[in-house]
Amino acid sequence: MVAINSSRDHLHILVGLKPDMALSDLVREVKKSSTGFINANRWVKGRFNWQTGFGGFSYSRSSLDEVIRYIQNQDEHHAKRSFRDEYTQWLRKFDVAFDEEYVFDFAEEEALGGVES
């Protein structure tokens, strides 16, 4: 674990992975254990669970300081730009083909009643 921080609707984790570890295995374990912990401690009303899927991006060692600062300043970033806008910008920047209909259920849409879970 290098850095971690969250906003109300998403979480950023910066980790170093060994070459033989699959990112999907790590994310599955993080989601599984954090779900159990959150529910056991009753940190939310009802039952907590993560959405299906995740986004993973790799960065060079020379970018670590910049990425860590970004992660540490989530509130500042999202005061200027929504997570949806930011995430789709990353997908375009990293040349990831996607259909916006299938990206995520974003919290701002759920608050407006525009997305069904």
N, C-alpha and C positions, 0 to 999 in steps of 0.2 A: 504494500500500500504506500503510495507516494502522496496523494492528496484526495480528500473527499469533502463534498459540501452538497447541500440540497436547497431547493426552493420548494414551494408548496406543492408543485406538480411534477417534479423530476429530481433526479439525483445524478451528480457527476462523480465518477471515481476514476482516479488515475493510478494505474498499477503497472508494475513491470512483470511481464510474463516470461516464463521459460519457453523456449521454442517448442517443446513437446506438450504444452498445455493449450487446450482449446478455449478460446474466449467464451464460447457458449457454455462450457462446463463450469467455468468460474461464475458467470452470471447466474446460471441455474442455482448454484450453491448459495450465492449471496441472497438471491430472492427467497430461496427456501428457508434459510436460517433467519433472515430478517423478518419474514412473515411470521414465523413461529414466535420470535422474540416480541414483536409488536403486539400480536394477539395475546400472548401469555401475560403481558404487562398491561393490556387493555388501554393502549395509547390512543385508540380511535374508537368512535362509536361503531357498533356493528363489527363486522369481520373485515380485516384488512387483507387485501391481496394485490399483487402487482399486475399490471397489464401484460398481455402476451407480447413478447418481442423486446428488442433493445437496439440501440445504435452503438456501434463500436468504431472508433477511429484510432489510427496509429500515428504517432508523432516521433520525430527524431529526438535524440538525446539533447541536441542543441536547442530544441524548442521547449524543454521542460520548464524553465523558469516562467516563460510566457503562459504556458498551459496551467501551471500551478496558480499564477496570479488570476487568471480567468476563473478558475474553479473557486478560489477564495472570495471572489467578488460577484457572486451570483445575483444578489439583490440589486446591485448597481446595474448590471447588464440588463436585467429584466425590467427595470424601471424605464428603460429606453426601448426595448424590443421584446416582443413576446417569445416564448420558447418555441412556438410553432414556426415563426419567421426565422428564428435563429437556426433551428434544426434543419429546415428545408434548405436554408442557405448552405449549411455544412454538406448536405447531400449533393447539392450542385457543385460546391467547391471540390469535393472529393470524387466528382463524376460518377455518382451512384444513381443508376436509373431507378425511378420510383413513380408510383401513382399516388397522388396526394390523398385519394380516397382511402388508401390502405396504410398510411404512415403511422398514426397513433390516434387515440381519442385524447384530444388536448383538453386540459382542465377548463380553459376559458370557454370552450364550446359547451362543455357539460354544465357549467354555471349558467349558461344562457339557454340550456335545454336543447341544444342543437345536435347532440350526439347521444346515441343510445349505447349502453355498455352491453 
